[in-house]
Amino acid sequence: MSVLLTVSYRVSEDLEAFRATAAEVAAKIAGAPGVRWKIWGLSPDGSAVSAYLFETAEAADAFANGPIIAGLKANPGVQGVTMASATVDPMLSQVTRASFAT
């Protein structure tokens, strides 16, 4: 069953510098096992949230405990990294046009 993982944090460094680094990491994220997609949210004040859809809970757990999230947490220009995950409810998600939630 699909799992949604959200990662919230605050960027204190220059946002364009952060985007440049994130662009380099994006291909690694896309290639991570079990990742269906990621949506990036980054506000002008530096508050950020990312939403990931994973094929399985195991894939979400491996990603959350893997090197990409570790790198985010180690970035001195990023503070307050928090994560939450939940199993996707396909019925409710499809009502709201989330056809990916199978």
GUKOL-683585 format. One line per field, with one value per residue: residue in three letters; y, z, x of N, C-alpha, C in turn. Coordinates in nm, 3 decimals. Layout:
% GUKOL-683585
residuo [ALA|...] $
n.py [Y|...] $
n.pz [Z|...] $
n.px [X|...] $
ca.py [Y|...] $
ca.pz [Z|...] $
ca.px [X|...] $
c.py [Y|...] $
c.pz [Z|...] $
c.px [X|...] $
END
This chain:
% GUKOL-683585
residuo [MET|SER|VAL|LEU|LEU|THR|VAL|SER|TYR|ARG|VAL|SER|GLU|ASP|LEU|GLU|ALA|PHE|ARG|ALA|THR|ALA|ALA|GLU|VAL|ALA|ALA|LYS|ILE|ALA|GLY|ALA|PRO|GLY|VAL|ARG|TRP|LYS|ILE|TRP|GLY|LEU|SER|PRO|ASP|GLY|SER|ALA|VAL|SER|ALA|TYR|LEU|PHE|GLU|THR|ALA|GLU|ALA|ALA|ASP|ALA|PHE|ALA|ASN|GLY|PRO|ILE|ILE|ALA|GLY|LEU|LYS|ALA|ASN|PRO|GLY|VAL|GLN|GLY|VAL|THR|MET|ALA|SER|ALA|THR|VAL|ASP|PRO|MET|LEU|SER|GLN|VAL|THR|ARG|ALA|SER|PHE|ALA|THR] $
n.py [-0.118|0.228|0.495|0.811|1.051|1.328|1.597|1.851|2.170|2.448|2.683|2.863|2.966|3.140|3.131|3.076|2.956|2.730|2.611|2.551|2.355|2.167|2.101|1.944|1.724|1.627|1.436|1.212|1.167|1.107|0.864|0.700|0.395|0.289|0.542|0.724|0.985|1.327|1.630|1.962|2.215|2.549|2.837|3.200|3.296|3.096|2.874|2.532|2.245|1.912|1.667|1.325|1.039|0.701|0.360|0.159|0.104|0.018|0.120|0.394|0.418|0.339|0.545|0.769|0.718|0.722|0.831|1.072|1.221|1.237|1.399|1.635|1.701|1.746|1.975|2.295|2.518|2.455|2.405|2.246|1.998|1.789|1.495|1.314|1.037|0.844|0.588|0.583|0.660|0.512|0.531|0.778|0.950|0.920|1.033|1.298|1.341|1.217|1.018|0.854|0.710|0.411] $
n.pz [0.000|-0.069|0.068|0.219|0.275|0.459|0.479|0.671|0.710|0.776|0.576|0.610|0.468|0.165|-0.061|-0.336|-0.352|-0.201|-0.371|-0.590|-0.486|-0.418|-0.670|-0.765|-0.600|-0.665|-0.877|-0.753|-0.560|-0.726|-0.822|-0.603|-0.439|-0.466|-0.470|-0.594|-0.659|-0.587|-0.435|-0.418|-0.177|-0.113|0.059|0.033|0.279|0.366|0.487|0.445|0.288|0.192|-0.002|-0.041|-0.232|-0.173|-0.277|-0.086|0.275|0.372|0.184|0.225|0.492|0.465|0.302|0.469|0.669|0.537|0.333|0.195|0.347|0.576|0.481|0.436|0.701|0.800|0.673|0.723|0.661|0.697|0.919|1.186|1.089|1.037|1.023|0.892|0.842|0.663|0.578|0.258|0.191|-0.040|-0.137|-0.037|-0.140|-0.416|-0.454|-0.428|-0.660|-0.678|-0.858|-0.849|-0.617|-0.543] $
n.px [0.083|0.046|0.246|0.251|0.494|0.590|0.816|0.927|1.088|1.313|1.471|1.761|1.966|2.062|1.797|1.817|2.067|2.012|1.820|1.983|2.154|1.958|1.862|2.068|2.043|1.796|1.781|1.888|1.693|1.476|1.562|1.558|1.476|1.142|1.023|0.758|0.684|0.781|0.689|0.786|0.784|0.844|0.862|0.888|0.986|1.149|1.038|0.964|0.822|0.809|0.653|0.629|0.552|0.547|0.589|0.574|0.562|0.805|0.986|0.949|1.034|1.303|1.399|1.351|1.534|1.771|2.058|1.990|1.802|1.956|2.162|2.018|1.951|2.206|2.284|2.404|2.255|1.993|1.728|1.541|1.426|1.158|0.955|0.673|0.457|0.212|-0.020|-0.162|-0.498|-0.677|-0.947|-1.057|-0.862|-0.890|-1.141|-1.078|-0.941|-0.690|-0.553|-0.332|-0.323|-0.315] $
ca.py [0.000|0.352|0.572|0.951|1.101|1.471|1.645|1.997|2.228|2.590|2.715|2.992|3.015|3.200|3.033|3.035|2.861|2.605|2.551|2.495|2.228|2.075|2.053|1.836|1.609|1.584|1.312|1.103|1.141|1.041|0.728|0.623|0.283|0.304|0.678|0.748|1.126|1.423|1.768|2.054|2.340|2.639|2.972|3.305|3.312|2.982|2.755|2.435|2.114|1.824|1.551|1.213|0.920|0.579|0.238|0.076|0.160|-0.015|0.216|0.523|0.409|0.336|0.679|0.858|0.687|0.708|0.938|1.199|1.293|1.265|1.515|1.753|1.732|1.792|2.102|2.403|2.618|2.398|2.376|2.198|1.893|1.696|1.406|1.242|0.948|0.778|0.507|0.654|0.607|0.521|0.573|0.922|1.020|0.921|1.131|1.430|1.336|1.164|0.888|0.777|0.644|0.274] $
ca.pz [0.000|-0.082|0.190|0.201|0.371|0.451|0.546|0.690|0.758|0.748|0.507|0.656|0.371|0.046|-0.123|-0.467|-0.325|-0.161|-0.492|-0.673|-0.424|-0.429|-0.809|-0.777|-0.523|-0.719|-0.955|-0.656|-0.502|-0.829|-0.838|-0.478|-0.449|-0.417|-0.483|-0.710|-0.691|-0.479|-0.460|-0.340|-0.134|-0.054|0.070|0.033|0.413|0.394|0.536|0.337|0.311|0.076|0.007|-0.121|-0.236|-0.184|-0.308|0.035|0.401|0.382|0.101|0.293|0.610|0.418|0.257|0.586|0.747|0.444|0.318|0.145|0.462|0.662|0.423|0.464|0.843|0.824|0.604|0.821|0.618|0.716|1.059|1.226|1.002|1.098|0.926|0.929|0.734|0.681|0.466|0.172|0.183|-0.184|-0.165|-0.016|-0.231|-0.551|-0.455|-0.446|-0.788|-0.666|-0.926|-0.823|-0.487|-0.557] $
ca.px [0.000|0.123|0.271|0.285|0.592|0.614|0.936|0.919|1.213|1.331|1.596|1.813|2.063|2.004|1.707|1.869|2.176|1.946|1.761|2.090|2.193|1.844|1.856|2.166|1.995|1.667|1.796|1.907|1.562|1.395|1.611|1.551|1.383|1.006|0.969|0.671|0.704|0.805|0.649|0.869|0.721|0.943|0.808|0.990|1.043|1.237|0.968|0.959|0.763|0.816|0.563|0.676|0.468|0.625|0.515|0.556|0.610|0.947|1.060|0.942|1.121|1.442|1.432|1.354|1.654|1.882|2.156|1.937|1.748|2.072|2.228|1.935|1.966|2.343|2.305|2.399|2.157|1.860|1.699|1.410|1.373|1.064|0.891|0.551|0.416|0.082|-0.067|-0.257|-0.633|-0.708|-1.083|-1.069|-0.770|-0.948|-1.251|-1.017|-0.870|-0.555|-0.562|-0.212|-0.331|-0.365] $
c.py [0.124|0.426|0.714|0.991|1.251|1.504|1.797|2.047|2.377|2.610|2.853|3.048|3.082|3.096|2.988|2.937|2.726|2.536|2.488|2.362|2.125|2.019|1.939|1.708|1.549|1.453|1.191|1.065|1.063|0.894|0.643|0.512|0.316|0.442|0.686|0.891|1.204|1.558|1.855|2.177|2.425|2.781|3.076|3.328|3.196|2.862|2.661|2.308|2.036|1.707|1.446|1.105|0.800|0.460|0.157|0.151|0.134|0.084|0.353|0.525|0.412|0.475|0.774|0.838|0.677|0.834|1.072|1.282|1.326|1.388|1.644|1.797|1.789|1.927|2.216|2.514|2.570|2.365|2.313|2.094|1.801|1.615|1.345|1.153|0.885|0.694|0.587|0.583|0.621|0.574|0.726|1.000|1.026|1.017|1.270|1.432|1.291|1.024|0.799|0.689|0.506|0.180] $
c.pz [0.000|0.051|0.150|0.313|0.351|0.532|0.550|0.748|0.727|0.686|0.553|0.560|0.255|-0.029|-0.260|-0.452|-0.285|-0.284|-0.580|-0.617|-0.439|-0.571|-0.832|-0.708|-0.586|-0.798|-0.863|-0.592|-0.601|-0.847|-0.712|-0.490|-0.388|-0.428|-0.610|-0.756|-0.565|-0.526|-0.364|-0.304|-0.063|-0.058|0.071|0.170|0.454|0.453|0.419|0.382|0.181|0.101|-0.090|-0.120|-0.262|-0.211|-0.184|0.159|0.418|0.303|0.167|0.414|0.569|0.373|0.376|0.670|0.661|0.428|0.269|0.260|0.560|0.612|0.447|0.609|0.875|0.760|0.706|0.786|0.632|0.864|1.073|1.136|1.082|0.988|0.983|0.811|0.768|0.558|0.389|0.176|0.037|-0.213|-0.150|-0.113|-0.372|-0.561|-0.480|-0.564|-0.779|-0.727|-0.904|-0.700|-0.498|-0.469] $
c.px [0.088|0.134|0.311|0.381|0.603|0.738|0.925|1.050|1.213|1.469|1.640|1.918|1.988|1.920|1.755|1.985|2.116|1.887|1.868|2.137|2.083|1.832|1.954|2.117|1.869|1.678|1.817|1.774|1.476|1.436|1.605|1.447|1.246|0.946|0.884|0.684|0.736|0.754|0.727|0.785|0.824|0.889|0.920|1.055|1.134|1.166|0.945|0.889|0.772|0.722|0.612|0.570|0.558|0.535|0.484|0.605|0.759|1.032|1.062|1.034|1.269|1.486|1.447|1.479|1.779|1.966|2.099|1.881|1.861|2.148|2.150|1.953|2.104|2.372|2.296|2.299|2.013|1.841|1.561|1.348|1.282|0.997|0.764|0.515|0.282|0.053|-0.171|-0.392|-0.678|-0.847|-1.099|-0.981|-0.825|-1.065|-1.196|-0.919|-0.725|-0.551|-0.441|-0.224|-0.395|-0.288] $
END
